[in-house]
């Protein structure tokens, strides 16, 4: 009878240890998720702060969205994958330079 009682106590101790280990792992996982959310929150707060700064907002509009500022024009240079003759390149260069002479 004492043997059965000892087995029962040993079984319950093992089960309690397993539950404690699972609870610890769940806590560590939730702490990691919390830290990731805190970092994301700080990143978003910094973005909001930058958007409230007119100069920074204009910079982001120009860089990320390609929106020109007042009085500015956007120039997109696309390189051809096919080699072109020097005459075509020279003509393109003249058009490019002519744009800035306006």
C-alpha positions, 0 to 999 in steps of 0.5 A: 500500500505504501508503494502505491502511495509513493508511486502516486506522489511521484506521478503527481510531482512529475505532472506538476513539474511538467505543468510548471515547465509548460507555464514557464515556456508560455511565459517566455514566449509571451515576454518575447511577443511583448518585447516585439510589440514594444519595439514595433510601438517605438518604431511607429511612434518614431514614424508618427513623430517624423510625419509631424515634422514638415521637412521630414514628411516632404523628404519621405514623400519625395524619396518613398513616393516619388512626389516632386516638391513645389517647382520640381520635376521628376526625371526617370532614367531607364537604361536600355538592356540592348546596346545602342549606338553612340549616336543614340546615346549622344542624342539622349545626352543632348536632350538630358542637358537641354532639360537643365538649360531651360 
